[in-house]
């Protein structure tokens, strides 16, 4: 199993040295593990390129089975821990920036007061990549708009308002609220969130076409660009709660909202620690802004 984990880490980092550092081995020890595995299989699993260490064609065919073996070993170990009570574990979460900056710090802090030895790994992603990461087994669950995956079972958490964000000196900034018609005439900075864009859906329902000048994957980069006067945008109220950017935030008439829910692996495949954390989130849902 250690050899499988070593191979997984080498593929993840693209380097024997980085894998060794991450796992606490020496580089010769990691190299010996892979050599032993290749000798046992009578197959070359890795080769070196300018970009780093990569799987051979044969290695690519075997790698999913190796990942599944690691996963099932983890599930076995966590099932044993479940019998004894949760003490350790790794929780892998796919998250959008508004959730990772506003919800998760407090949730993780409170959870670790009960389970201090549980480790969290957060993958910043979007509505497209979160389902992909779940399907690949790289994360246990993720935060997503349920409308982005209409044919998959999700756990609904909250619905929040989207707000218009404008430069402070913008002509519309003096209004009590703005409409989509008014925003569609301005240079628009679009937050890219993958397979679903709530602002674009709202424009589409009104038969409007925004003047998109920039597409950006990070909320805070958009806020910095708006501060410089590059355009206007529509962002979740959740991400606007803690911001020092010099921008004007206005309600939109009529109101636009965004749903947030949880998409996860099949129940029997979710590690114990992640099951506990999902339940912890549901138990504390009233505390989420």
C-alpha positions in Angstrom: 0.0 0.0 0.0 2.9 2.4 0.7 4.2 1.8 -2.8 0.8 2.7 -4.2 0.6 5.9 -2.1 4.1 6.8 -3.2 3.1 6.3 -6.9 0.0 8.4 -6.4 2.0 11.3 -4.8 4.6 11.2 -7.6 1.9 11.5 -10.2 0.3 14.3 -8.2 3.5 16.3 -7.8 5.3 15.3 -11.0 8.5 14.7 -8.9 10.2 12.0 -6.9 11.8 14.6 -4.7 8.6 16.4 -3.9 6.8 13.1 -3.3 9.5 12.0 -0.9 9.3 15.3 1.0 5.5 15.2 1.2 5.5 11.6 2.5 8.5 11.9 4.8 10.8 9.5 2.8 14.2 10.0 1.3 14.3 10.2 -2.5 16.2 6.9 -2.8 13.5 5.2 -0.7 10.7 6.5 -3.0 12.7 5.4 -6.1 13.2 1.9 -4.6 9.5 1.6 -3.9 8.6 2.4 -7.6 11.4 0.1 -8.9 10.0 -2.7 -6.7 6.5 -2.1 -7.9 7.6 -2.1 -11.6 9.6 -5.3 -11.0 6.6 -7.0 -9.4 4.3 -5.9 -12.3 7.0 -6.4 -15.0 5.7 -3.0 -16.3 7.3 0.4 -16.5 4.9 2.8 -14.8 6.7 6.1 -15.0 8.9 8.1 -17.4 10.7 11.4 -17.2 9.8 14.4 -19.4 10.7 18.1 -19.5 7.5 18.7 -17.6 8.3 16.2 -14.9 7.5 12.6 -14.1 4.5 11.2 -15.9 2.7 7.9 -16.3 3.5 5.6 -19.2 0.5 4.3 -21.3 0.6 1.1 -19.2 0.8 3.1 -16.0 -2.3 5.2 -17.1 -4.3 2.0 -17.5 -3.3 0.7 -14.1 -3.5 4.0 -12.2 -7.3 4.2 -11.7 -7.2 0.7 -10.1 -4.3 1.8 -7.8 -6.3 4.9 -6.8 -9.3 2.7 -6.0 -7.2 0.4 -4.0 -5.9 3.3 -1.9 -9.4 4.6 -1.5 -10.8 1.3 -0.3 -7.9 0.9 2.1 -8.7 4.3 3.5 -12.4 3.4 3.8 -11.4 0.2 5.6 -9.2 2.1 8.1 -11.9 4.6 8.7 -14.5 1.9 9.2 -12.3 0.5 11.9 -12.0 4.1 13.4 -15.8 4.4 13.2 -16.1 1.4 15.4 -13.7 2.9 17.9 -14.9 6.5 17.4 -13.6 9.1 15.0 -10.1 10.2 15.9 -8.3 10.9 12.7 -9.1 11.3 9.0 -8.7 13.5 5.9 -11.6 15.6 4.5 -11.2 16.6 0.9 -13.6 19.4 -0.2 -14.2 21.2 -3.5 -15.2 24.7 -2.8 -16.0 28.0 -4.4 -14.2 31.1 -3.1 -17.2 32.7 -1.4 -17.8 29.5 0.7 -14.1 29.0 1.4 -13.7 32.5 2.6 -16.9 33.1 4.5 -18.3 29.7 5.8 -15.4 27.2 6.1 -13.0 29.0 8.5 -15.6 29.1 11.3 -17.0 25.6 10.5 -13.5 24.0 10.4 -12.5 25.7 13.6 -15.6 24.5 15.5 -15.3 20.9 14.0 -11.6 20.6 15.0 -12.5 21.5 18.5 -14.3 18.1 18.6 -11.9 16.3 16.3 -8.5 18.0 16.5 -6.6 15.4 14.5 -8.8 15.5 11.4 -7.0 17.1 8.4 -8.7 19.3 5.7 -7.7 19.6 2.1 -9.5 22.3 0.1 -9.6 22.4 -3.7 -10.6 25.8 -5.1 -12.9 24.9 -8.1 -16.1 25.8 -9.9 -19.4 24.3 -10.9 -17.7 22.2 -13.7 -14.6 20.9 -12.0 -16.2 20.0 -8.6 -18.4 17.2 -10.1 -15.3 16.1 -12.1 -13.2 15.9 -9.0 -15.8 13.9 -7.2 -16.1 11.5 -10.1 -12.3 11.0 -10.1 -12.3 10.4 -6.4 -10.1 13.3 -5.7 -12.6 15.0 -3.3 -15.3 13.6 -1.1 -17.8 16.4 -1.6 -18.1 19.9 -2.8 -20.2 23.1 -2.6 -22.1 23.8 -5.7 -25.3 25.5 -7.0 -27.7 22.5 -7.3 -29.0 24.0 -10.6 -25.6 23.3 -12.1 -26.1 19.6 -11.7 -29.9 19.2 -12.1 -29.7 15.4 -12.7 -27.7 14.7 -9.6 -28.8 14.4 -6.0 -27.6 17.4 -3.9 -28.2 18.6 -0.3 -29.6 22.2 -0.4 -28.1 24.5 2.2 -28.9 28.2 1.6 -30.1 30.7 -1.0 -28.4 34.1 -1.1 -28.8 37.3 -3.0 -26.6 38.5 -5.8 -25.6 42.2 -5.8 -24.4 44.7 -8.4 -20.9 46.0 -7.8 -19.8 49.3 -9.4 -16.9 51.8 -9.2 -17.6 54.4 -6.6 -17.7 57.3 -9.1 -20.0 55.5 -11.6 -23.2 57.4 -12.6 -25.4 54.4 -11.4 -23.7 54.4 -8.0 -26.0 57.1 -6.7 -29.1 55.1 -7.3 -30.8 53.1 -4.6 -30.8 50.0 -6.8 -30.1 49.1 -10.4 -31.8 46.9 -13.1 -30.3 44.3 -15.4 -31.2 46.6 -18.3 -28.9 49.3 -16.9 -26.1 46.9 -16.1 -26.3 45.3 -19.6 -25.2 48.7 -21.1 -22.0 48.9 -19.1 -18.6 47.1 -19.5 -19.3 43.9 -17.6 -16.8 41.7 -15.7 -18.0 38.1 -15.5 -17.2 35.8 -12.7 -16.5 32.4 -14.4 -17.9 29.6 -12.3 -18.1 26.8 -14.9 -21.2 25.2 -16.2 -23.6 27.7 -14.7 -23.5 31.5 -14.5 -26.3 32.9 -12.4 -25.9 36.5 -13.8 -25.9 35.2 -17.4 -29.0 33.2 -16.7 -30.7 36.3 -15.3 -29.7 38.4 -18.4 -30.9 35.6 -20.6 -34.4 35.5 -19.0 -34.7 39.2 -19.8 -33.5 38.7 -23.4 -30.4 40.9 -22.6 -26.8 40.5 -23.7 -24.2 42.0 -21.3 -21.2 43.7 -22.7 -18.6 41.3 -21.3 -15.1 42.7 -21.3 -13.4 40.3 -19.0 -14.0 36.8 -17.7 -12.3 36.1 -14.3 -12.3 33.1 -12.0 -11.6 34.9 -8.8 -14.2 37.2 -7.0 -11.5 39.4 -5.4 -9.7 40.0 -8.7 -13.0 41.3 -10.1 -13.4 43.6 -7.1 -9.9 45.0 -7.6 -10.7 45.6 -11.3 -14.0 47.3 -10.5 -12.2 49.5 -8.0 -9.9 50.6 -10.9 -13.0 51.5 -13.0 -12.7 48.7 -15.5 -16.4 47.9 -15.4 -19.3 46.6 -13.3 -20.3 43.1 -12.2 -22.8 40.9 -10.3 -21.4 39.0 -7.4 -22.7 36.9 -4.5 -23.6 39.0 -1.4 -21.8 36.3 0.6 -18.4 37.2 -0.9 -19.1 40.9 -0.4 -19.6 40.7 3.4 -15.9 41.2 4.2 -14.3 43.4 1.6 -12.1 46.6 1.9 -12.3 47.4 -1.8 -13.5 50.9 -2.6 -16.6 49.9 -4.6 -20.4 50.6 -4.5 -22.6 47.6 -3.8 -26.3 47.9 -4.8 -29.3 45.7 -4.8 -30.7 44.5 -8.2 -34.3 45.0 -9.1 -35.8 42.5 -9.4 -33.8 40.4 -7.0 -31.4 37.7 -8.3 -30.5 34.8 -6.0 -28.0 31.9 -5.9 -28.4 28.5 -4.3 -25.7 26.7 -2.5 -25.7 23.0 -1.8 -23.5 20.0 -1.3 -22.7 17.4 -4.0 -20.9 14.3 -2.8 -19.8 10.8 -3.6 -22.2 7.9 -3.2 -22.9 7.5 0.5 -21.1 4.2 0.9 -18.0 5.7 -0.7 -17.8 8.8 1.5 -15.0 8.5 4.2 -16.2 8.7 7.8 -14.6 12.0 8.5 -16.4 13.7 5.6 -19.7 12.1 6.7 -19.2 13.6 10.1 -18.3 17.0 8.6 -21.3 17.1 6.2 -23.6 16.3 9.2 -21.8 19.0 11.2 -22.6 21.5 8.5 -26.3 20.6 8.4 -26.5 20.8 12.2 -25.0 24.3 12.1 -26.8 25.6 8.9 -28.6 28.3 10.8 -25.3 29.9 11.7 -24.2 30.3 8.1 -24.7 33.8 6.7 
